[in-house]
């Protein structure tokens, strides 16, 4: 089952949300539903709380041009439901079903895979509070768990070791398949009660 359907949004609501994210009301650099899922996953895992204002600015790449208060309320309510559902899945230790294939190989007519786009949006959520993510007593574990997502994002090609891992198709595909399990591990690392 697609992860987005877990958000208790109907297919019609998902279509409405996606249409809005592709509309002229938002920046060309706004996120699509796959990107929103990546960003919201990072925000929910983040060791530092992320405000609605912070994540909405990243979703829309600024402020949308709303047709009405009703449209604003409806779109934001759907986004909040998606955000809360991802949080609920993480909190209840359910594996997160990503809204894209777990592969770094793009479709024929695409420049990048859905997973790369998801991972780039996830990293946007990390960069928002990078110090909190990596200035942690388990810093090495965080870096280890984050590695497959960083490789998938293709944002670190200046790092020779990461670039080499990304070019190794077998290794990078293996790492991509690990991402759903690693998300739970990251969440627990930051949010599980300390013994």
Helices and strands as residue ranges (DSSP letters): G 3-7, H 11-21, H 33-45, H 52-60, H 69-91, H 114-128, H 130-134, H 139-153, H 160-167, H 169-191
